[in-house]
């Protein structure tokens, strides 16, 4: 069973190595970044100051960029009062608004996130295990968990779904 570590009650000991999940980056740097980031901006500052090794993988970067443009799409639809039939791929992606938000997401990854992290890669064998012997019903989460396990990392996330993982992995959250 996943090990639930609430950082409000259990302090970091300094030996952690953390794979930082998409939602944390989105709260801090993404399109929905705000003062109500659940305390993750302060936590990130502490982690960086204490030189706790932080990691990211291609799956998380992809989720971050896609989530950013999907949130921008929702905002665009509301602001422009477009029909519910206005599709993301056919209608929104050709717009200057999409291009702007995509460029902002890429720049955010390059200038705000990557300087804080080391890059880890999913193990191909583990990807196939995620397909053939899945334990969760979110493929991206499965890949992220297997990457963390392979590289002996805990996961810093605000996504409670990770706590349903039946194997042993440390899940850190506020």
C-alpha positions in Angstrom: 0.0 0.0 0.0 1.2 3.5 -0.8 2.8 5.3 2.2 0.8 8.5 2.9 3.1 11.2 4.1 1.3 14.4 5.1 4.0 17.1 5.3 1.9 19.1 7.7 2.5 16.5 10.3 5.7 14.7 9.2 8.7 16.8 8.6 11.1 16.1 5.7 14.3 14.5 7.1 16.5 15.6 4.2 17.1 12.2 2.7 14.2 12.4 0.3 14.4 12.3 -3.5 11.2 13.5 -5.0 9.5 13.2 -8.3 7.3 16.3 -8.4 3.9 15.6 -10.0 2.1 17.8 -12.6 -0.4 19.3 -10.3 2.3 20.8 -8.1 4.0 22.5 -11.0 0.6 23.7 -12.2 -0.2 25.2 -8.8 3.1 27.0 -8.7 3.8 28.0 -12.3 0.9 27.1 -14.4 -2.1 28.9 -15.8 -4.0 28.3 -12.6 -1.2 29.4 -10.4 -2.5 31.6 -7.6 -2.1 32.5 -4.0 -4.2 29.4 -3.2 -1.6 26.9 -4.1 -2.2 24.8 -1.0 1.2 25.9 0.3 3.3 24.2 -2.4 5.1 27.4 -3.4 6.5 27.7 0.1 7.3 24.0 0.2 9.1 24.2 -3.1 11.2 27.1 -1.7 12.1 25.0 1.3 13.0 22.0 -0.8 15.3 24.1 -3.0 16.9 25.8 0.0 17.5 22.4 1.6 18.8 21.0 -1.6 16.4 18.1 -1.6 16.8 16.4 -5.0 13.8 17.1 -7.2 13.0 15.1 -10.4 10.7 15.3 -13.4 10.1 13.0 -16.4 8.7 13.5 -19.9 5.2 12.2 -18.8 4.9 15.1 -16.2 6.2 17.7 -18.7 3.7 16.5 -21.3 0.8 16.6 -18.7 1.9 20.1 -17.6 1.9 21.5 -21.2 -1.4 19.7 -22.1 -3.1 20.8 -18.9 -2.0 24.4 -19.5 -3.5 24.5 -23.0 -6.7 22.6 -21.9 -7.2 25.2 -19.1 -6.6 28.0 -21.6 -9.1 26.4 -23.9 -11.8 26.4 -21.2 -11.0 30.0 -20.4 -11.1 30.9 -24.1 -14.5 29.3 -24.6 -16.0 31.2 -21.6 -14.5 34.5 -22.6 -15.6 34.2 -26.3 -19.0 32.7 -25.6 -18.3 30.0 -28.2 -20.5 27.0 -28.8 -20.0 23.8 -26.8 -19.3 22.2 -30.2 -16.2 24.3 -30.5 -13.5 21.6 -30.5 -10.1 21.7 -28.9 -8.2 20.2 -31.8 -10.0 21.5 -34.9 -11.1 24.9 -33.6 -8.9 26.0 -30.7 -5.5 24.8 -31.7 -5.3 27.0 -34.8 -6.0 30.1 -32.8 -3.4 32.7 -31.7 -4.6 32.1 -28.1 -3.5 28.4 -28.2 -0.2 29.4 -29.7 0.4 32.0 -26.9 -0.5 29.5 -24.2 1.5 26.7 -25.7 4.5 29.0 -25.9 4.0 30.1 -22.4 3.8 26.5 -21.1 7.0 25.6 -23.0 8.8 28.7 -21.7 7.6 27.9 -18.1 9.0 24.4 -18.4 12.3 25.7 -19.7 12.9 28.7 -17.4 11.0 27.9 -14.2 10.8 24.1 -13.8 13.8 22.6 -15.5 16.4 24.7 -13.5 15.0 23.2 -10.3 15.0 19.5 -11.3 16.9 16.5 -12.6 15.4 14.6 -15.4 14.5 10.9 -15.1 13.3 8.5 -17.8 10.7 5.9 -17.6 12.1 2.3 -18.0 10.7 0.6 -21.1 10.2 -2.6 -19.3 8.1 -0.8 -16.7 6.1 0.9 -19.4 5.2 -2.6 -20.7 4.4 -3.7 -17.2 2.1 -0.7 -16.9 0.2 -1.9 -19.9 0.1 -5.6 -19.1 -0.1 -5.6 -15.3 -1.7 -2.3 -14.4 -2.8 -1.6 -10.9 -4.4 1.9 -11.4 -6.9 3.2 -13.8 -4.8 6.2 -14.9 -2.0 5.2 -17.3 0.0 8.4 -16.8 -0.1 7.9 -13.0 1.0 4.3 -13.5 4.0 5.4 -15.6 4.9 8.1 -13.0 4.7 5.6 -10.1 6.8 3.0 -11.9 9.4 5.6 -12.8 9.5 6.7 -9.2 9.9 3.1 -7.9 12.6 2.3 -10.5 14.6 5.4 -9.5 13.9 5.1 -5.7 11.9 8.3 -5.6 9.0 9.4 -3.5 6.2 11.4 -5.3 5.2 14.9 -4.3 1.6 15.4 -5.4 -1.7 16.8 -4.5 -3.4 13.9 -6.3 -5.1 11.5 -3.9 -5.3 8.8 -6.5 -1.7 7.9 -5.9 -2.7 6.7 -2.4 -4.7 3.9 -4.0 -1.5 2.3 -5.4 -1.2 -1.2 -3.8 2.6 -1.3 -3.9 5.1 0.4 -1.7 5.9 4.0 -2.6 6.0 7.1 -0.5 3.5 9.8 -1.5 4.2 13.2 0.0 1.6 15.9 0.1 0.3 19.0 2.0 
